[in-house]
């Protein structure tokens, strides 16, 4: 059974499931059946980077579908205090990621490419 919402995502991750596989499952399910309910329940806290990253996902998807971001995404513990570049450590990509990062990620100091949450 696929992960239906971000709260399930974090619960499954904390029980040892692979982050990348869970993210793929969640995105596949969400894009197949977009519903604000998948974003509304506040996920468990994990660590600073993952907490901010999950909030960025929720805010980004909500904006993309014209919904208001859930209130939990606005909490201070859902923002980073130092930049995180999600690029596999390639210094040469940092400038590109600064420009391409969607607003929900950029305002949390998380820098990803503009296709980061796309599914093929």
Residue frames as a rotation matrix with the C-alpha (Angstrom) as fourth column:
UNK 1
0.577 0.817 0.000 0.00
0.817 -0.577 0.000 0.00
0.000 0.000 -1.000 0.00
UNK 2
-0.183 -0.665 0.725 1.35
0.639 -0.640 -0.426 3.41
0.747 0.385 0.542 -0.96
UNK 3
-0.680 -0.127 -0.722 1.93
0.657 -0.543 -0.523 6.27
-0.325 -0.830 0.453 1.44
UNK 4
0.111 0.893 0.437 -1.24
0.965 -0.202 0.168 8.39
0.239 0.403 -0.884 1.38
UNK 5
0.898 0.212 0.384 -0.12
0.124 -0.962 0.243 11.53
0.421 -0.171 -0.891 3.21
UNK 6
0.118 -0.937 0.327 2.93
-0.330 -0.348 -0.878 13.25
0.937 -0.004 -0.350 4.68
UNK 7
0.257 0.018 0.966 2.14
-0.965 0.056 0.256 12.10
-0.050 -0.998 0.032 8.22
UNK 8
0.943 0.080 0.323 2.27
-0.067 0.996 -0.053 8.46
-0.326 0.028 0.945 7.04
UNK 9
0.669 -0.743 0.025 5.45
0.014 -0.020 -1.000 9.31
0.743 0.669 -0.003 5.12
UNK 10
-0.039 -0.744 0.667 7.29
-0.777 -0.397 -0.489 10.40
0.629 -0.537 -0.563 8.26
UNK 11
0.482 0.270 0.834 5.92
-0.781 0.565 0.268 7.53
-0.399 -0.780 0.482 10.35
UNK 12
0.991 -0.104 0.079 7.10
0.129 0.864 -0.487 4.98
-0.018 0.493 0.870 7.78
UNK 13
0.404 -0.897 0.180 10.49
-0.194 -0.277 -0.941 6.69
0.894 0.345 -0.286 7.52
UNK 14
0.023 -0.373 0.928 10.94
-0.974 -0.217 -0.063 6.59
0.225 -0.902 -0.368 11.29
UNK 15
0.642 0.259 0.722 10.20
-0.470 0.877 0.103 2.84
-0.606 -0.405 0.684 11.15
UNK 16
-0.113 -0.890 0.441 13.10
-0.044 0.448 0.893 2.28
-0.993 0.082 -0.089 8.76
UNK 17
0.611 0.362 0.704 11.68
0.660 0.259 -0.705 2.73
-0.437 0.896 -0.081 5.27
UNK 18
-0.429 -0.836 0.342 13.83
0.869 -0.280 0.407 4.32
-0.244 0.472 0.847 2.58
UNK 19
-0.251 0.274 -0.928 13.36
0.116 -0.944 -0.310 8.11
-0.961 -0.186 0.205 2.22
UNK 20
-0.776 -0.150 -0.612 13.63
-0.531 -0.367 0.764 8.14
-0.340 0.918 0.205 -1.58
UNK 21
-0.866 0.488 -0.106 11.22
0.352 0.747 0.564 5.26
0.354 0.451 -0.819 -2.09
UNK 22
-0.277 0.784 -0.556 8.69
0.839 -0.085 -0.538 6.77
-0.469 -0.615 -0.634 0.29
UNK 23
-0.398 0.083 -0.914 8.92
-0.195 -0.981 -0.004 10.15
-0.896 0.176 0.407 -1.43
UNK 24
-0.934 0.023 -0.357 8.35
-0.350 0.146 0.925 8.52
0.074 0.989 -0.128 -4.82
UNK 25
-0.655 0.729 -0.197 5.34
0.725 0.680 0.106 6.58
0.211 -0.073 -0.975 -3.50
UNK 26
-0.214 0.574 -0.790 3.85
0.571 -0.582 -0.578 9.66
-0.792 -0.575 -0.203 -1.89
UNK 27
-0.559 -0.054 -0.827 4.31
-0.447 -0.821 0.355 11.81
-0.698 0.569 0.435 -5.00
UNK 28
-0.961 0.232 -0.151 2.89
-0.005 0.530 0.848 9.12
0.277 0.816 -0.508 -7.31
UNK 29
-0.415 0.841 -0.346 -0.18
0.910 0.380 -0.169 8.79
-0.011 -0.385 -0.923 -5.10
UNK 30
-0.227 0.300 -0.927 -0.58
0.341 -0.867 -0.364 12.53
-0.912 -0.398 0.094 -4.63
UNK 31
-0.747 -0.106 -0.656 -0.29
-0.496 -0.568 0.656 13.39
-0.443 0.816 0.372 -8.33
UNK 32
-0.878 0.469 -0.092 -2.72
0.294 0.683 0.669 10.59
0.376 0.560 -0.738 -9.22
UNK 33
0.191 0.955 -0.226 -5.27
0.793 -0.014 0.609 11.87
0.579 -0.295 -0.760 -6.67
UNK 34
-0.721 -0.536 0.439 -4.42
0.218 -0.777 -0.591 15.44
0.657 -0.331 0.677 -5.58
UNK 35
0.484 0.854 -0.191 -6.10
0.462 -0.064 0.884 16.23
0.743 -0.517 -0.426 -2.27
UNK 36
0.070 -0.432 0.899 -5.25
-0.548 -0.770 -0.327 18.82
0.833 -0.470 -0.291 0.36
UNK 37
0.873 0.324 0.364 -5.97
-0.479 0.430 0.766 16.16
0.092 -0.843 0.530 3.01
UNK 38
0.711 -0.667 -0.223 -2.68
0.573 0.734 -0.364 14.49
0.407 0.131 0.904 2.08
UNK 39
-0.235 -0.839 0.491 -0.88
0.377 -0.544 -0.749 17.61
0.896 0.009 0.445 3.30
UNK 40
0.330 0.544 0.771 -2.98
-0.320 -0.704 0.634 18.79
0.888 -0.456 -0.058 6.25
UNK 41
0.981 0.060 -0.185 -2.01
0.142 0.426 0.894 16.49
0.133 -0.903 0.409 9.13
UNK 42
0.542 -0.821 0.181 1.24
-0.831 -0.556 -0.033 17.59
0.128 -0.133 -0.983 10.72
UNK 43
0.538 -0.440 -0.719 4.00
0.053 0.869 -0.492 15.01
0.841 0.227 0.490 10.24
UNK 44
0.856 -0.328 -0.399 6.13
0.480 0.219 0.850 13.86
-0.191 -0.919 0.344 13.15
UNK 45
0.701 -0.707 -0.091 9.33
-0.712 -0.701 -0.038 15.77
-0.037 0.092 -0.995 13.76
UNK 46
0.882 -0.461 -0.100 12.51
0.421 0.865 -0.273 13.95
0.213 0.199 0.957 12.72
UNK 47
-0.119 -0.892 -0.436 15.52
0.857 -0.314 0.409 16.26
-0.502 -0.325 0.802 12.43
UNK 48
-0.096 0.100 -0.990 15.97
0.007 -0.995 -0.101 19.89
-0.995 -0.017 0.095 11.40
UNK 49
-0.821 -0.301 -0.485 16.67
-0.445 -0.194 0.874 19.24
-0.357 0.934 0.025 7.71
UNK 50
-0.853 0.521 0.040 13.92
0.464 0.720 0.515 16.67
0.239 0.458 -0.856 7.18
UNK 51
-0.179 0.805 -0.565 11.38
0.768 -0.244 -0.592 18.73
-0.614 -0.540 -0.575 9.14
UNK 52
-0.218 0.024 -0.976 12.00
-0.332 -0.942 0.051 21.74
-0.918 0.335 0.214 6.91
UNK 53
-0.945 -0.216 -0.245 12.09
-0.303 0.298 0.905 19.59
-0.123 0.930 -0.347 3.77
UNK 54
-0.623 0.780 0.058 8.70
0.780 0.625 -0.025 17.98
-0.056 0.030 -0.998 4.51
UNK 55
0.056 0.632 -0.773 7.19
0.428 -0.715 -0.554 21.43
-0.902 -0.300 -0.310 5.14
UNK 56
-0.529 -0.318 -0.787 8.62
-0.521 -0.611 0.597 22.67
-0.670 0.725 0.157 1.83
UNK 57
-0.968 0.227 0.104 7.04
0.235 0.690 0.685 19.72
0.083 0.687 -0.722 0.02
UNK 58
-0.244 0.945 -0.220 3.65
0.903 0.138 -0.407 20.44
-0.354 -0.298 -0.887 1.59
UNK 59
0.039 0.227 -0.973 3.80
0.044 -0.973 -0.225 24.16
-0.998 -0.034 -0.048 0.87
UNK 60
-0.779 -0.417 -0.468 5.03
-0.430 -0.187 0.883 23.65
-0.456 0.890 -0.033 -2.69
UNK 61
-0.856 0.491 0.165 2.33
0.501 0.705 0.502 21.11
0.130 0.512 -0.849 -3.56
UNK 62
-0.038 0.867 -0.497 -0.38
0.774 -0.289 -0.563 23.23
-0.632 -0.406 -0.660 -1.94
UNK 63
-0.164 -0.096 -0.982 0.69
-0.298 -0.944 0.142 26.30
-0.940 0.316 0.126 -3.96
UNK 64
-0.949 -0.296 -0.110 0.93
-0.199 0.289 0.936 24.25
-0.245 0.911 -0.333 -7.13
UNK 65
-0.632 0.772 0.068 -2.71
0.721 0.554 0.417 23.18
0.284 0.313 -0.906 -6.78
UNK 66
-0.415 0.440 0.796 -3.96
-0.017 -0.879 0.476 26.59
0.910 0.184 0.372 -5.65
UNK 67
0.581 0.574 -0.577 -4.53
0.538 0.261 0.801 25.69
0.611 -0.776 -0.156 -2.00
UNK 68
0.579 -0.394 0.714 -3.34
-0.700 -0.689 0.187 27.46
0.418 -0.609 -0.675 1.14
UNK 69
-0.349 -0.770 -0.534 -0.35
-0.189 0.616 -0.764 25.84
0.918 -0.165 -0.361 2.77
UNK 70
0.471 0.505 -0.724 -1.22
0.560 0.462 0.687 23.96
0.682 -0.729 -0.065 5.98
UNK 71
0.849 -0.057 0.525 -0.63
-0.364 -0.784 0.503 25.98
0.383 -0.618 -0.686 9.17
UNK 72
0.830 -0.543 0.128 1.97
0.212 0.519 0.828 23.52
-0.516 -0.661 0.546 10.48
UNK 73
0.404 -0.702 0.586 4.28
0.886 0.141 -0.443 24.45
0.228 0.698 0.679 7.57
UNK 74
0.478 -0.140 0.867 4.63
0.030 -0.984 -0.176 27.95
0.878 0.110 -0.466 9.03
UNK 75
0.988 -0.108 -0.111 6.09
0.119 0.075 0.990 26.84
-0.099 -0.991 0.087 12.38
UNK 76
0.559 -0.828 -0.041 9.64
-0.825 -0.561 0.072 27.95
-0.083 -0.007 -0.997 13.17
UNK 77
-0.056 -0.612 0.789 10.83
-0.438 0.725 0.531 24.35
-0.897 -0.316 -0.309 13.58
UNK 78
0.554 0.288 0.781 10.01
0.544 0.585 -0.601 23.82
-0.631 0.758 0.167 9.89
UNK 79
0.942 -0.329 0.063 12.73
-0.185 -0.667 -0.721 26.25
0.280 0.668 -0.690 8.69
UNK 80
0.427 -0.876 -0.222 16.49
0.874 0.463 -0.146 25.85
0.231 -0.132 0.964 8.46
UNK 81
0.852 -0.226 -0.472 19.04
0.060 -0.854 0.517 28.29
-0.520 -0.468 -0.714 9.85
UNK 82
-0.267 -0.914 -0.306 21.77
-0.450 -0.163 0.878 27.38
-0.852 0.372 -0.368 7.39
UNK 83
0.185 0.387 -0.903 21.54
-0.977 -0.027 -0.211 26.54
-0.106 0.922 0.374 3.67
UNK 84
-0.089 -0.133 0.987 21.06
-0.065 0.990 0.128 22.99
-0.994 -0.053 -0.097 2.44
UNK 85
-0.127 -0.029 -0.992 21.94
-0.975 -0.178 0.130 22.22
-0.180 0.984 -0.006 -1.17
UNK 86
0.310 0.324 0.894 20.33
-0.165 0.944 -0.285 19.01
-0.936 -0.059 0.346 -2.41
UNK 87
0.722 -0.124 -0.681 22.69
-0.691 -0.186 -0.699 18.34
-0.040 0.975 -0.220 -5.31
UNK 88
0.922 -0.369 -0.116 24.89
0.357 0.927 -0.117 15.44
0.151 0.066 0.986 -4.37
UNK 89
0.488 -0.758 -0.432 27.71
0.452 -0.204 0.868 17.76
-0.747 -0.619 0.243 -3.29
UNK 90
-0.012 -0.490 0.872 28.46
0.993 -0.105 -0.045 19.35
0.114 0.865 0.488 -6.65
UNK 91
-0.277 -0.200 -0.940 29.71
0.517 -0.855 0.030 22.87
-0.810 -0.478 0.341 -5.93
UNK 92
-0.979 -0.200 0.041 29.26
0.134 -0.477 0.868 23.84
-0.154 0.856 0.494 -9.58
UNK 93
-0.427 0.891 0.152 25.47
0.649 0.185 0.738 23.44
0.630 0.414 -0.657 -9.29
UNK 94
-0.433 0.271 -0.860 24.92
0.820 -0.279 -0.500 25.75
-0.376 -0.921 -0.101 -6.31
UNK 95
-0.853 0.097 -0.513 24.34
-0.204 -0.966 0.158 28.92
-0.480 0.239 0.844 -8.37
UNK 96
-0.740 0.604 -0.297 21.81
-0.210 0.211 0.955 27.11
0.639 0.769 -0.029 -10.56
UNK 97
-0.355 0.607 -0.711 19.98
0.803 0.587 0.100 25.74
0.478 -0.535 -0.696 -7.52
UNK 98
-0.720 0.061 -0.691 19.81
0.428 -0.745 -0.512 29.20
-0.546 -0.664 0.510 -5.94
UNK 99
-0.804 0.386 -0.451 17.88
-0.577 -0.689 0.439 30.39
-0.141 0.613 0.777 -8.99
UNK 100
-0.598 0.538 -0.594 15.78
-0.285 0.551 0.785 27.31
0.749 0.638 -0.176 -9.72
UNK 101
-0.904 0.207 -0.373 14.55
0.423 0.559 -0.713 26.40
0.061 -0.803 -0.593 -6.24
UNK 102
-0.029 0.964 0.265 10.79
0.526 -0.210 0.824 26.77
0.850 0.163 -0.501 -5.82
UNK 103
-0.080 0.042 0.996 9.77
-0.484 -0.875 -0.002 29.46
0.871 -0.482 0.090 -3.30
UNK 104
0.850 0.499 0.169 8.61
-0.389 0.378 0.840 26.97
0.356 -0.780 0.515 -0.66
UNK 105
0.634 -0.710 -0.308 12.10
0.745 0.667 -0.004 25.44
0.208 -0.227 0.952 -0.59
UNK 106
-0.135 -0.754 0.642 14.08
0.495 -0.613 -0.616 28.65
0.858 0.235 0.456 -1.03
UNK 107
0.249 0.272 0.929 12.40
-0.514 -0.776 0.365 30.41
0.821 -0.569 -0.053 1.90
UNK 108
0.982 0.032 0.186 13.49
-0.173 0.545 0.820 27.49
-0.075 -0.838 0.541 4.11
UNK 109
0.232 -0.962 -0.144 17.05
-0.917 -0.266 0.299 27.76
-0.326 0.063 -0.943 2.77
UNK 110
0.035 -0.158 0.987 16.72
0.177 0.973 0.150 24.45
-0.984 0.169 0.062 0.91
UNK 111
0.007 -0.143 -0.990 18.03
-0.840 -0.538 0.071 24.58
-0.542 0.831 -0.124 -2.63
UNK 112
-0.138 0.115 0.984 16.84
0.320 0.945 -0.065 22.05
-0.937 0.306 -0.168 -5.21
UNK 113
-0.989 -0.139 0.054 16.36
0.091 -0.272 0.958 22.04
-0.119 0.952 0.281 -8.96
UNK 114
-0.543 0.823 -0.167 13.02
-0.808 -0.566 -0.162 23.14
-0.229 0.047 0.972 -10.40
UNK 115
0.039 0.534 -0.845 12.10
-0.639 0.663 0.390 19.54
0.768 0.524 0.367 -11.31
UNK 116
-0.757 -0.544 0.362 12.83
-0.604 0.372 -0.704 18.19
0.248 -0.752 -0.611 -7.84
UNK 117
-0.513 0.636 0.577 9.29
-0.347 0.461 -0.817 16.92
-0.785 -0.619 -0.016 -7.14
UNK 118
0.073 0.545 -0.835 8.38
-0.997 0.015 -0.078 15.93
-0.030 0.838 0.545 -10.68
UNK 119
-0.110 -0.033 0.993 7.54
-0.169 0.986 0.014 12.36
-0.979 -0.166 -0.114 -11.57
UNK 120
-0.633 -0.175 -0.754 8.02
-0.761 -0.041 0.648 10.81
-0.144 0.984 -0.107 -14.99
